[in-house]
Amino acid sequence: MKKPRNTRRISVISKRSWVASAILLLAVCLCCCSPSGKSEGGSSIGTKATEVDRLKNSWVGLYAQRNEKIARLLSDGEGWVNFREMALPAAITAFSSGTSIPERIGKARACLQLAETFAVLDGFYLKTEAEYLGSPAVKGIPGAAGRLGFIRLRQGDTDAAGKIFSAAPPRGQEAVWSLGRAGVEVISGKSSGGAALEKAVKEAPADKTSLALTASYSWGRPAGIKDKSQYSSAVSSLAGGDFGAAAGALERAGYGSAEEAGPDLFLYDLLRITYAKYALASLKTVGGQEAAWLSGRALWLLKDYEASVSALAGVTGEQSGTLHPALLFGVIIDGQEMLEVSTALRGASLIRAGKTAEGTAVLKELLDGDPGAFTLAYLAELQVGMGIKGPLGNPEQAVNDSITAIRMDRIKMLEVENGEIASAILGARQAEICRKASSVVRAGGKSREALDLLDSAHQKRKGYKPDFINPPAFLLDLASAYAQTGQYAPSTEILFELSNQYPAVRLGYESLKRLYASRTGGEAPPR
């Protein structure tokens, strides 16, 4: 058998370092990852007799065994090596140099990672800014109320935004109020919204053009206006389908004032849209269930739920030839689990699209089919995020049981050949389950427990540098959890570290520093 070229790249993280990481990760996992996984009825999710075999035959087991096909993926260019280290812009550049199906899938996955990262950062940033605008530091500043009104619009709270914009505008803020009132109508679904927005955009002065064009695009009603800003360049590139140029422009965009409404409030939303569309474009000529799964996720991030349902219907669960590129360095182990998770997302998309009965039936059928532990955690997060009552009776118990199951999986894998490597790799799966568990308990007001879950799955030996085990979205959730419990030093440190790889994160970093300073009389958070 011909040896693949430069297979040593699969060992950039050597077997010895994998062993060390396995020991460290398992020590953390066993000591502090989760409460008992025992269910209310006395049963618990355990590692099935076939689970180890399934893991051995998945990309996880094959990677640990130095499988030739996976070795070839890593040795054929820098794309997958960069993806493993979550050097995502570099991965996109590397994958863009080729046209093979694995390269297109890799590019789409890197884009999806960035789309999810900026979706998470968007929520964190808006929350931080809202808290800052409630501080005494901005009391009496004319533009602060308008900025808060736009934040409420971004958060979907049209009642709070409407209350702000129904009052008379401060002097010099008339254009902001006009755009804000139009935004309330558009987001509320009023038939008059389109005309109101068109009028507000038309009347916006030159210094509010960037705000008008970014708001209009984010609200799904692009305005035909331009200025000389990077935001304008990005929106034009998006309209022309040049997603790489759009991303570059947004990375270079200025931030403006923190005390009045500006286009920075839409920066992370535009980056989410850009990278999700970039992923879809990368999959345009890729067929099969892998493209269906990735496209469905991209469309979910774009909030195009009807299209997401259609795409996800193409996932079959088969072990196809291009499955490895779709799963490598990810949290799903095989085609069967891809089918389960895509079914959960399809059900959620149906509910989001207004087909509640149909979507609920899909989720119930999935649960009745005895899905795996990872799928249960995925389902629990979706259920809590959408605010629906079923199909899980106790989402918190479901995620606790899932954590117990991944702990057992990692221990069991140590018993097989090269199992220490596979067990360490499963740290990515544990981190994602703990992330979903954190989301579930945080929704119940348990901020400290949410932080503990994330912290337990954090690779402390890596600091806050992202990789596929602790990707940037995970680290952002960790930063948010630290901030929510008043621990600003580690939160700002995470954002600072991430800004070294992803320049747009700097906006969130400066925002968090500003909030900390407003609460400490101007003191900067320690680093």
N, C-alpha and C positions, 0 to 999 in steps of 0.2 A: 504494500500500500504506500502510495506516495505521501511523504510527510508534507504538511502544510507549511507555507513560507512563514518564517519568523514566529514560530509558535511560542517562543519564549515570552511574547507580550502577554500571553494569558497569565503569566506568572509575575506581572509587574508588582502585584501584591503576592509575595511568595507564599509557598505552602507554610513555611515557618511562621510568617506573620499572620497567616490565616489561623494557624493553631493558637497563637497568642490571642488573637481577637476573639476566637471562639471561647477561650477560657474566660476572658474578661467579660464578654457579652453574656455568657451563661451565668457568671457569678452575679452580675447585675440583675439578670432576669429572674434567677431563683430567689434572690434575697428580697427584691422589692418591686417586682413588676405588678402584681395584682393581688386582689383579695381572692378568696376561694372561688372556684368555678362551679361549686355545687349549686344546682338549681333548686327552686322552691319546692319542687316535687321530690327532691332527694336524689335525682339522677344528675349526671354531668356529661359534658362532651368529652369523650376520651379519644385516644389515638386508635383508630380502627386497625384491624390486623393487616389490612392492605395499604394503610397510609404510608408506611415506610417504603414499600415497593413503589407506590405512586410517586413519592418524592425522589426516589432513586432514578426513576425513569423520566423525571421532569428535567427542565433546563438546569435546575439546581444540582441534581445528582450528576448530570452529564458534565456540567462545568467542573464539579469537584473531581470527576474522573478524567479530566483533560480530554474530553470528547473532541474528535477531529473536526466535526462540522462547526462546533462553537469556537474552537481554536482558530479556524479559518476566518470566522467573522472578526475576531479580534486582531488578526494579523493582516487583514485586508484593509489598510488605511487606518486613520486615527479616530474614526467616528465613534466606534463602540468603546474604545479606551476613554475618550473624553466623556461619553455618556456615563460610563461607570463612575467617573469622578464628578459627575454633574457639572462639568465645564460645558454647559449647554450651548452657548453661542458658538464655541469652537466645534462642538459636535455637529451643529447645523451646517457650519461652513464645510467641515470634512465630508459629511454625507452629501452635501450639494454638489461635490465634485464628481459624483458617480450617478449612474442611472439605473442600477440594478434594483430589484424589488426589496431586498434587505436594506439597501441604503435609503430608499424612499420611506420604508417603514421606520427606520431609525430616525430619519429627519422628522417625520410626523410625531414620533414619540418625544423627541427633544422639544419640539414646539408645544406639545401638550403639557409637558412638564412646566414650561415657562408660562403657559396660559393659566394653569392651576396655581402656580406660584404667585402670579400677579392678581389672581382672583382672591387669594388668601390675604395678600398684602393690602389690597384695596379695602377690605373690611376692617383690617387692623388700623390702617391710616385714617379712614373716616371716623372711626371710634376715638382715636387719639386726638384728632382735630376737634371733634365735638367737645371732648373733655377740656381741651385747652380753651376753647371759646366760652366755656362756662366759668373760667377762672377770673379773679379780680383784675388780672393783668390786661384784659381787653375791655374792661368796663368803660362805656362811654365812647368807644371807637365806632364811628358811623358805619363802616363797612362790615363790622363783625356779625351783625344780625343777618345780613344778606348771605354771608358765607355760611353761617349755620343753616339758613334756609335751604341752600343748595346741598348741603350735607344731608339734611333730612330727606330731600328729594332723592339723592343717591341711595339712601338707605330704604327708600320705599315708604317713608312715613309722610304721606301726603297731608294728613291732618295737621301734623306739627308744622310742615312747610306752609300749608295754607294759612295757618294762624299767623305766621311771621309775615307772609306777603300780602295778607289782607289789610294790614296796617299801612299807614301812610309811609312812603319811603323817606329816609333821611336825605338831606340835600346832597345832590351829586350821585345818588344811588338809584335814580329813576329807571335807568336801563336794566340794572340788575333786577329790580322789582318786576319790571315788565317781562323779562325772561323767566323769572321765578314763577310768576302767576301763570304764564303759558305752560311751564313745566308741570305745574300742579294739574292743569287740565289734561295735558297729554298723558301723563302717567296714570291719572284717574280714569282714562279711557273716554273722556268726554268728546263728543263729536265736534265741539268748537275748538278743541286743542290745536289741531293743525293750522287753522287760520290764525289763532292767537299767537302761535309760535312764529309763523311766517311774518306776521306784523312786527313782533318783537325783534326778530333777527334783522329785518329790513331797517328798523329804526335804531339799531344799536350803533353807538359811536365807534370810532376807529379803535379806541382803547379797550373796547369790549368785544371786538370781533372774534378773538381767540376763544373767549368764553362762549359766545353764541355758536360758533361752528363746532366746538367740542361737545357742548351740551346737545345740540341738534343731532349730531352723529350718534352719541350715546343713547339718545332717546329713540333711535330708529327712524329719524326724519332728517337726513342729511341736507344741509343748507348750501346753496350754490354761492358761497362767499369765500373770500380768501384774504389773507394778509401775508406779511413776510415772516411769520413765526414758524418754528419747527412743527407746531401743532397743525398749522394749515398745510404744510408740506406732507405731514403724516396722513391727514385725512384725504388729501389728493392722491397719495400713493395707494391708500386703501381702496379708494374708488377705482383706481386703475389696476388693481390686483397685484401691485408690487409690494408684497408684504415684508420683504427684507428691507426695502427702503423705508417703509413705514415704521418698522421697528427701530431702525437707525435714527430716524428723525425724532422719535419719542424718547430715545435714550439721551438725545442731545437737548431736549426741550428745557426751557427755563421754568422756574417754579413760581415766581411772582411773590406778591404779598401774602403773608399768612393771616392777614386781618381783613381781607375782603374777598368776595367770590372771584375765583379765577380758574383758568383751564387746568391747573394742577389737580383740581378735585376730580378730573376725568382721566388723568394720566394712566392710572393703573387699569381702569376699565378699558381704555383704548388699547393698552398692551394685551389685556386678556383677549379682546376681540381680534387683534392683529395675529397673535400666535395661534389662536384656535382656527382662524381662517387659513393661516399658513399651513397648518397641519392638514386641513382638508384639501388644499391645493396639492400638497405632496402625495396625497393618496388617490389623486384623480384617475390615474391609470393603473392602480393596484386593485386587483380583484380579490375575492375570497373572504373568508370570515374574519381574518386579521384586519383587513381594511374596514370591514363592517363594524367591528368592535371599536377601532380607533376613531372612525368617523362618527359613530354614535356618541362617543365621549366628547368629541369636539363640538358636535351640535348641541349636546347638553350644556356645555360651557357657553355656547352662543345663545342659549335659551330658546333654541328653535326645536321645541319639544316634539312636534309632529314629525319633523324630519329625522329626529333622533330615534323615534319609534320605528320608522321605516328602515333606517340603517341597521339598528340592532337586531331586527328580524332576520338578518343575514348571517348571524352567528350560529354555527351548527354544533360546535363542541368537538369536531373531528381533530385528529392529530395530523395536521397537514404539514407539507414540506416547508412552509414559511412561518411556522408557529414560533420557532426559536427567536427570530428577530423581533417578533411582536411581544415576547415575554422576557427576554434576556435582561437581567438586572432590574426586574420588576417584582411585583408582589403576588402575581397570579402564577400558579405553577404549571397548569396544563390546559388543554382544550376544554375539558369538562368543567373546570372552574371558571374559565372564560365564559362558557355558556351560562353558568349559574349567575355570575355577577352581571352579565349583560341582560339577563332576564330581570334581575332586580332593577337595573337602570331603566329598562324598557317599561316596567310597571310604573316606576316613578315618573317617567316621561309622560305616560298616558295620563296620570293624575295631574301633572302640571299643565297638560294640554286641555284639561277640563273633562276628561273621560274617567271620572273617579271610579265608577263601578267596574269598568273594564280593567283599569289599572290595579285596583284592589284585588280583583279576581286573579290577576297574573301573580301578584305577590303572595297571595294565599296558596295558590297552586305550587309556587316555588317552595314555600315553607313546608307544605305537606309532603314534598318530595325528599325531605331530609337532606338539605344542603350541607356543605361542609362548614367548618368553623369560621373560615375567612368570610364566606358569603354571609353568614349570620351577622358578623360585625358590620359588614358593608350595608346589609339590610337595616340593621339597627340605626346606623347613622342616617340613612335616607329617611327612615320613618320619623325619627325625632326632628330632623331638619325640615321636613314638610309639615310637621305638626299633626300627623294622622294617628289614629288610635291602634291600628293593626298593621300587619298581621301578628307581630310579636306582642305577647302579653306583657313582657317585662324587658324592654331593650337594655337596661343596665345589666340585668342578669345574663342576657345573651352575650354582651361584650366581655363580661367577666369570664364566662365559660370559654369564649374564644381565646382569651389570653391564656387560660389554663391549657387549652389544647395546643397552642403554639409552643408553650414551654415543654410540653410532653414530646412534641414532634422534634424539637431541637435536641432533647436528651436522647431520644431513640436513635436519631441519626448518628450520634457519636459511636454507635455500636457497629456501623457498617464501614466498609472500606472507604478511606478518604472522607469519612463522615464528619471529621472535625471541620473540614472546609465547608461542607454542605450546611452544617449546623450554624457556622458563622454567617453564611450567606442568608440563612433564614432570619437573621437579625432584621433584615429589611421588612420581612413579613410581620415580625413581631412589632416593629416600630409603627407600621401602618395600622395594625390592629389596635395598639395602644393609642394611636392618634384618633382613631374612630371612637374608641372608648372614652377618650378625653372629651371629644365633641358631645357625646351622649350625656356624660355626667355634668359637663359645664352648662348644658341646657337646663339641668335641674338645679342650677345655682351652686354647685359644688366646685368652686374655683380652685380650692387647695387640692382636692382630689384629682381634678383635671390636670393640674401641674405635675403632681406626683406620677401620674400615668405616663406623661410625656417624658419626664425626667428619667424614669426608669428605663426607657428605651433609647435614651440618648447615649451615643458613643463618646464618653468623656475624654478618651485618649485622643480623639480627633479634634477636640475643642469644638468650635462652631463652624468648621469647614464642612461644606456639604459633600456628600457622596451618595451612591445609590441606596445605602442603608439608612442614612438620615438626609433625605433630599431637602432642597430649600423650602418647600411647602411645610414639611415637618418642623424645620427649625423656626419658621415664621410662627407656626402655631405655638411652639415652645416659648418664643419671645413674647407673644401675646399673653400666654398664660402667666409668665413672669410678671408682666406689666399689670395684669388684672389682680395679682396678689400684692402689688406695690413694690415689686423687686425690679427697679428700673436699671440697675447696673448690668445684670446679665442680659436684660432685654435689649438695651442699647448696644451691648457688645455683639450680640447676634446680628443685629442690623448692620453694624459697622463691618463685620466680617463678610456678610453677604454682599454689601455694596462694593467690595473689592472685585467680585466676580460679575455682579449685575449692577451697573452704575445707577439705574433708575431707583434702586433701593435707597439711595442717598436721601431722597425726599422723605421717606418714612423715618429714616434715622434722625434727620433734622427735626422732624415733627415731634418725635418722642423726646429728644433733648429739650425742646421748647416747653413741652408739657412738664417735664421734670423741673426745669428752671422756674416755671410759674408756681410750683408748689414748694420750692425751697428758697425762695427769695433770690433767684438768679444763679444758684449753684448748678454746675454742670455735673451730670452723673459720673461717678468714678469708673475708670476703665483699668 
